[in-house]
């Protein structure tokens, strides 16, 4: 199979990091791009992306530009790429799809019910619990479930292995 890029999005605590790590293990040559990690490379002047401001929008765009550059470098070297990011705004998805238009890109929205999300969020390591922010993102993504450019994967009752298998099945079916 030719190298692909998978964008995996969803609210905080839904399992993006876990699933992208597992997906990357299933492909011979693969890399995972964690956009939160890229954002946190800013040492001085970093702004948490929880509110809307010109500075936050600029940092979010910069992190996406860097994620796309990294993804292009990997895919051009024969690696499949799995990008983990909260892609809430339509314009952000547009940016990714336009920037990566020379490649085969799949987009997956991981989603679960609020009770499951709350449970998963509170089980996160101290300092990573998002609380109300995770629930707000859940509400925001629930309004975008009918987006035609991504596959919605309900992880409410699924295991990591089943979710990974489901995504790989969709990739094979739609490649």
ZAGU-679208 format. One line per field, with one value per residue (C-alpha): residue number from 1; chain; residue in one letter; x, y, z. Coordinates in pm, 1 decimal. Example, Ala and Ser with C-alpha at 12.3 -4.5 7.8 and 13.67 -1.06 7.14 Angstrom:
nr	[1	2]
kette	[A	A]
rest	[A	S]
east	[1230.0	1367.0]
north	[-450.0	-106.0]
up	[780.0	714.0]
END
This chain:
nr	[1	2	3	4	5	6	7	8	9	10	11	12	13	14	15	16	17	18	19	20	21	22	23	24	25	26	27	28	29	30	31	32	33	34	35	36	37	38	39	40	41	42	43	44	45	46	47	48	49	50	51	52	53	54	55	56	57	58	59	60	61	62	63	64	65	66	67	68	69	70	71	72	73	74	75	76	77	78	79	80	81	82	83	84	85	86	87	88	89	90	91	92	93	94	95	96	97	98	99	100	101	102	103	104	105	106	107	108	109	110	111	112	113	114	115	116	117	118	119	120	121	122	123	124	125	126	127	128	129	130	131	132	133	134	135	136	137	138	139	140	141	142	143	144	145	146	147	148	149	150	151	152	153	154	155	156	157	158	159	160	161	162	163	164	165	166	167	168	169	170	171	172	173	174	175]
kette	[A	A	A	A	A	A	A	A	A	A	A	A	A	A	A	A	A	A	A	A	A	A	A	A	A	A	A	A	A	A	A	A	A	A	A	A	A	A	A	A	A	A	A	A	A	A	A	A	A	A	A	A	A	A	A	A	A	A	A	A	A	A	A	A	A	A	A	A	A	A	A	A	A	A	A	A	A	A	A	A	A	A	A	A	A	A	A	A	A	A	A	A	A	A	A	A	A	A	A	A	A	A	A	A	A	A	A	A	A	A	A	A	A	A	A	A	A	A	A	A	A	A	A	A	A	A	A	A	A	A	A	A	A	A	A	A	A	A	A	A	A	A	A	A	A	A	A	A	A	A	A	A	A	A	A	A	A	A	A	A	A	A	A	A	A	A	A	A	A	A	A	A	A	A	A]
rest	[X	X	X	X	X	X	X	X	X	X	X	X	X	X	X	X	X	X	X	X	X	X	X	X	X	X	X	X	X	X	X	X	X	X	X	X	X	X	X	X	X	X	X	X	X	X	X	X	X	X	X	X	X	X	X	X	X	X	X	X	X	X	X	X	X	X	X	X	X	X	X	X	X	X	X	X	X	X	X	X	X	X	X	X	X	X	X	X	X	X	X	X	X	X	X	X	X	X	X	X	X	X	X	X	X	X	X	X	X	X	X	X	X	X	X	X	X	X	X	X	X	X	X	X	X	X	X	X	X	X	X	X	X	X	X	X	X	X	X	X	X	X	X	X	X	X	X	X	X	X	X	X	X	X	X	X	X	X	X	X	X	X	X	X	X	X	X	X	X	X	X	X	X	X	X]
east	[0.0	118.2	187.3	-115.2	-187.7	-454.7	-584.4	-741.6	-950.4	-1206.6	-1256.0	-988.2	-999.3	-1167.6	-855.6	-677.1	-328.4	-394.0	-547.7	-283.9	-9.3	-181.0	-250.3	112.7	221.1	10.3	200.1	553.9	686.7	487.1	513.6	285.1	260.0	120.8	12.8	-17.7	350.9	436.2	241.2	424.9	760.6	705.7	905.3	840.1	513.6	310.0	-63.0	-304.3	-553.1	-867.5	-984.3	-999.3	-747.5	-523.0	-218.2	-385.9	-508.0	-154.4	-4.2	-266.0	-194.6	180.3	141.6	-68.9	183.1	458.6	249.7	192.0	562.4	658.8	390.9	513.6	873.5	769.2	535.5	791.0	1030.9	779.2	616.6	246.3	160.7	-91.1	-167.5	-335.5	-506.1	-826.4	-964.8	-1276.8	-1313.6	-1401.9	-1125.6	-869.7	-981.7	-971.0	-613.1	-499.5	-674.7	-543.3	-188.7	-184.2	-381.0	-96.2	-136.7	-402.9	-557.2	-814.5	-983.9	-1138.2	-1345.4	-1332.0	-1642.7	-1806.5	-2095.3	-2045.5	-2041.9	-1763.8	-1570.4	-1601.6	-1475.0	-1180.8	-1090.4	-1082.8	-865.7	-595.9	-271.5	-276.4	-218.7	-380.1	-741.8	-939.8	-1268.5	-1516.1	-1300.0	-1336.6	-1714.5	-1727.7	-1527.9	-1768.9	-2060.2	-1879.1	-1791.6	-2145.1	-2259.6	-2018.9	-2100.5	-2248.3	-1926.0	-1886.0	-1506.9	-1445.6	-1541.6	-1709.4	-1595.1	-1800.7	-1559.8	-1816.0	-1832.6	-1523.8	-1180.0	-856.4	-805.8	-1158.0	-1133.1	-793.5	-926.7	-1232.9	-1016.0	-779.7	-1084.8	-1212.8	-870.3	-850.0	-1207.4	-1159.9	-803.0]
north	[0.0	351.1	572.3	755.0	1033.5	990.7	1287.9	1174.7	1430.1	1454.0	1602.8	1581.9	1243.8	1053.7	847.7	1025.8	970.5	609.0	526.6	706.5	522.2	188.2	265.3	359.0	21.3	-160.2	-18.1	-119.1	234.9	487.4	801.5	977.0	1356.0	1493.2	1851.3	1927.1	1839.5	2067.8	2353.6	2303.1	2337.6	2709.8	2777.7	3145.1	3301.3	2980.0	3037.3	2756.0	2711.2	2730.2	3080.8	3271.3	3546.0	3658.2	3511.5	3174.8	3156.2	3233.3	2961.2	2706.8	2784.1	2761.4	2421.6	2294.1	2426.6	2246.4	1927.6	1935.0	1993.7	1702.4	1481.1	1566.8	1485.0	1147.7	1049.4	1149.7	910.6	626.7	651.0	645.1	937.2	960.3	1315.0	1368.2	1708.9	1874.4	1991.2	2171.1	2448.5	2378.2	2617.8	2405.5	2092.0	2289.8	2393.2	2034.5	1899.2	2178.0	2153.4	1775.9	1756.7	1578.8	1276.4	1022.8	1163.7	1001.7	1194.7	1024.2	1186.5	980.1	1039.8	887.1	965.6	1229.3	984.9	779.7	1095.6	1224.2	889.1	878.2	1239.3	1191.1	879.2	1083.5	1161.3	1458.5	1777.6	1635.5	1629.7	1875.4	1874.7	2128.3	2187.4	1820.9	1842.3	2169.6	2011.4	1716.1	1955.0	2139.4	1819.1	1684.0	1968.5	1849.5	1478.2	1512.0	1651.1	1467.5	1476.7	1254.1	914.2	922.1	643.2	593.8	468.4	464.2	84.2	-3.8	-121.8	22.1	-293.6	-281.4	90.2	41.9	-250.4	-47.6	241.4	9.7	-152.9	186.3	277.9	-46.8	-13.1	349.0	337.7]
up	[0.0	-81.8	221.2	359.6	603.2	869.5	1063.1	1389.0	1573.6	1849.6	2193.6	2461.5	2633.0	2349.0	2272.5	1986.6	2126.1	2217.8	1879.8	1669.8	1859.8	1798.4	1433.0	1375.4	1516.8	1254.8	956.5	860.1	816.0	1012.8	1219.8	1464.3	1471.6	1797.5	1730.2	2103.8	2133.3	1841.0	2003.0	2330.4	2153.3	2200.7	2515.2	2568.4	2460.3	2449.5	2487.8	2577.2	2292.0	2505.3	2416.4	2095.1	2029.9	1745.3	1921.1	1977.6	1617.1	1497.4	1718.8	1609.1	1244.2	1304.6	1471.9	1180.5	926.7	1115.3	1140.5	763.5	694.1	918.1	760.1	409.0	504.5	642.6	359.0	94.8	268.7	245.6	588.6	669.7	896.5	1178.3	1293.3	1630.6	1658.1	1774.7	1439.1	1549.9	1294.7	934.9	829.1	1017.0	833.7	507.9	585.1	643.0	334.4	109.9	247.5	207.3	-118.0	-302.8	-73.8	18.2	336.8	563.9	843.0	1145.2	1417.9	1736.3	1942.5	2248.5	2478.6	2747.5	3040.8	2881.3	2796.0	3152.4	3284.9	3044.7	3115.9	3493.2	3445.9	3271.9	3455.5	3688.8	3495.2	3180.1	3303.2	3092.0	3288.1	3151.0	2843.1	2737.5	2777.7	2581.4	2299.6	2307.8	2260.8	1982.4	1794.5	1838.0	1610.5	1338.3	1331.2	983.1	831.6	500.1	491.9	791.6	918.1	1259.6	1490.6	1807.2	2072.1	2355.8	2380.9	2182.3	2283.0	2146.7	1940.0	1791.0	1710.8	1546.7	1342.4	1237.0	1115.8	925.6	764.0	648.5	511.6	310.8	186.3	74.1	-55.7]
END
